[in-house]
Amino acid sequence: MVSKQYDYLILGARGFIGSNLCAFLLSRGSSVIGIDLRSEGHSLIDSISEESKINFRYENLDATDPQKIIDVLEQFDCKVVINAAAAAAVIEKAHANPFSSITDNIRIVTAVAEAIRNTGADKRHLVHLSTDKVYGELSEKAYLESTNSRNPTGAYEASKVASDIIVETYSSVYGLKTTV
């Protein structure tokens, strides 16, 4: 049962990109639910204005659990889901612990896609934030929109390539509306 409809659900809301995205959308008058596993540490969402807080809800939960995301989507009926969550976003950490980086990133994106598939793929849009690192080390001139030669050079990069492919697969097989 829907208790309140929100415009956006943002996973990774305490991270640099996720928190800035929350703040930007709130400044535009949108309603936002932010999800992150972390509850401590400095984040831009900690300084959201009192005026914007009426349109913001924060949930501290594990984004690798599709049922938890399903519960949020069913309760708040977000139309756009933005995946800004990533494990071991610091590449050095990912190289030190590749198993964790790879499995966590794949589990997060799969949980999000599954949650959307199970709550109405036709009524939600998944925006999955990737990284230029999926193309490997390219010169500044090599960044073209038509470039699709993925060439990861490490564990984090490979997990992001796999995540992109998972999103593309859920789009083509299950009809999810997606943007990578």
C-alpha positions as CSV (number, residue, x, y, z in Angstrom):
1,M,0.0,0.0,0.0
2,V,1.4,3.4,-1.0
3,S,1.7,5.8,1.9
4,K,3.2,8.7,-0.1
5,Q,4.5,9.0,-3.6
6,Y,8.0,10.2,-4.1
7,D,9.5,11.3,-7.4
8,Y,12.9,9.6,-7.0
9,L,14.6,6.8,-5.1
10,I,18.3,7.2,-5.0
11,L,20.6,4.3,-3.9
12,G,24.0,5.4,-2.6
13,A,22.5,8.6,-1.1
14,R,25.4,9.2,1.3
15,G,28.1,8.9,-1.4
16,F,29.5,11.9,-3.2
17,I,27.4,11.6,-6.4
18,G,24.3,10.3,-4.6
19,S,24.2,13.1,-2.0
20,N,24.8,15.8,-4.5
21,L,22.0,14.4,-6.7
22,C,19.7,14.3,-3.7
23,A,20.5,17.9,-2.9
24,F,20.1,19.0,-6.6
25,L,16.7,17.3,-7.0
26,L,15.4,18.6,-3.7
27,S,16.5,22.2,-4.7
28,R,14.3,21.7,-7.8
29,G,11.3,20.8,-5.7
30,S,11.3,17.1,-6.3
31,S,10.6,14.5,-3.6
32,V,13.4,12.1,-2.9
33,I,14.0,8.9,-0.9
34,G,17.7,8.2,-0.3
35,I,19.0,4.8,0.5
36,D,22.4,3.9,1.8
37,L,23.9,1.3,4.0
38,R,26.2,3.8,5.7
39,S,24.6,5.9,8.4
40,E,27.7,7.8,9.5
41,G,30.3,10.0,7.9
42,H,30.0,13.4,6.3
43,S,27.5,13.6,3.5
44,L,25.8,16.5,1.8
45,I,22.4,15.0,2.8
46,D,23.3,15.9,6.4
47,S,23.0,19.6,5.5
48,I,19.7,19.5,3.6
49,S,17.7,22.6,4.4
50,E,14.7,22.4,6.8
51,E,12.5,23.5,3.9
52,S,13.7,20.6,1.7
53,K,13.4,18.0,4.4
54,I,9.7,17.8,4.0
55,N,10.4,16.3,0.6
56,F,13.2,14.0,1.7
57,R,13.2,10.6,3.4
58,Y,16.3,8.6,4.3
59,E,16.3,4.9,4.7
60,N,19.4,3.1,6.1
61,L,19.2,-0.3,4.5
62,D,21.2,-2.8,2.5
63,A,20.7,-2.3,-1.2
64,T,21.8,-5.8,-2.0
65,D,18.5,-7.1,-0.6
66,P,15.8,-6.9,-3.3
67,Q,13.0,-7.4,-0.8
68,K,14.0,-4.3,1.1
69,I,14.0,-2.3,-2.1
70,I,10.6,-3.8,-3.1
71,D,9.2,-2.8,0.3
72,V,10.3,0.9,-0.3
73,L,9.0,0.9,-3.8
74,E,5.6,-0.6,-2.8
75,Q,5.3,1.9,0.2
76,F,6.4,5.0,-1.7
77,D,5.8,4.3,-5.4
78,C,8.9,6.0,-6.8
79,K,8.8,6.4,-10.6
80,V,12.5,6.9,-11.1
81,V,15.1,4.8,-9.4
82,I,18.7,6.0,-9.6
83,N,21.5,3.6,-8.8
84,A,24.4,5.6,-7.5
85,A,25.5,2.9,-5.1
86,A,28.8,1.1,-5.6
87,A,30.9,-0.9,-3.3
88,A,34.6,0.0,-3.0
89,A,34.3,3.1,-5.1
90,V,37.8,3.9,-4.2
91,I,39.6,1.8,-6.8
92,E,42.6,1.0,-4.6
93,K,40.2,-0.7,-2.1
94,A,38.6,-2.7,-4.9
95,H,42.1,-3.9,-6.0
96,A,42.9,-4.9,-2.5
97,N,39.6,-6.8,-2.1
98,P,38.3,-7.7,-5.6
99,F,35.9,-10.4,-4.4
100,S,33.9,-8.0,-2.3
101,S,33.9,-5.2,-4.8
102,I,32.7,-7.5,-7.7
103,T,30.1,-9.4,-5.7
104,D,28.7,-6.3,-3.9
105,N,28.4,-4.2,-7.1
106,I,26.7,-7.0,-9.0
107,R,24.4,-7.8,-6.1
108,I,23.3,-4.2,-5.8
109,V,22.4,-3.7,-9.4
110,T,20.7,-7.1,-9.6
111,A,18.7,-6.4,-6.5
112,V,17.5,-3.0,-7.9
113,A,16.6,-4.4,-11.3
114,E,14.8,-7.4,-9.6
115,A,12.9,-5.0,-7.3
116,I,11.7,-2.9,-10.3
117,R,10.8,-6.0,-12.3
118,N,8.7,-7.3,-9.4
119,T,6.9,-4.0,-8.7
120,G,6.0,-3.0,-12.2
121,A,8.7,-2.6,-14.8
122,D,6.3,-0.6,-16.9
123,K,5.8,2.1,-14.4
124,R,9.4,2.8,-13.3
125,H,12.6,4.0,-14.9
126,L,16.0,2.7,-13.8
127,V,18.9,5.1,-14.2
128,H,22.2,3.2,-13.6
129,L,25.2,5.4,-13.0
130,S,28.3,3.8,-14.5
131,T,31.9,5.0,-14.8
132,D,34.2,6.0,-17.6
133,K,36.6,3.4,-16.1
134,V,34.6,0.6,-17.9
135,Y,36.5,1.7,-21.1
136,G,39.9,1.4,-19.5
137,E,42.6,4.0,-19.7
138,L,41.7,6.2,-22.7
139,S,43.1,9.5,-23.9
140,E,40.9,12.5,-23.7
141,K,40.3,12.3,-27.4
142,A,39.1,8.7,-27.2
143,Y,35.9,9.6,-25.2
144,L,33.2,9.4,-27.9
145,E,29.6,8.6,-27.3
146,S,29.8,6.0,-30.1
147,T,32.6,4.2,-28.3
148,N,31.4,0.9,-26.9
149,S,34.7,-1.0,-26.5
150,R,34.6,-1.9,-22.8
151,N,38.1,-2.6,-21.5
152,P,38.2,-2.8,-17.7
153,T,41.6,-2.7,-16.1
154,G,40.7,-3.9,-12.6
155,A,38.2,-5.4,-10.3
156,Y,36.1,-2.3,-9.7
157,E,36.0,-1.6,-13.4
158,A,35.0,-5.1,-14.3
159,S,32.2,-5.1,-11.7
160,K,30.9,-1.9,-13.3
161,V,31.0,-3.4,-16.8
162,A,29.1,-6.5,-15.4
163,S,26.6,-4.1,-13.8
164,D,26.0,-2.2,-17.0
165,I,25.4,-5.5,-18.8
166,I,23.0,-6.7,-16.2
167,V,21.0,-3.4,-16.6
168,E,21.0,-3.8,-20.4
169,T,19.8,-7.5,-20.0
170,Y,16.9,-6.6,-17.7
171,S,15.9,-4.0,-20.2
172,S,15.9,-6.3,-23.2
173,V,14.6,-9.4,-21.5
174,Y,12.2,-8.0,-18.9
175,G,11.2,-4.7,-20.5
176,L,12.7,-2.4,-17.8
177,K,13.0,1.2,-18.9
178,T,16.6,1.9,-18.3
179,T,19.4,4.5,-18.9
180,V,23.0,3.6,-18.3
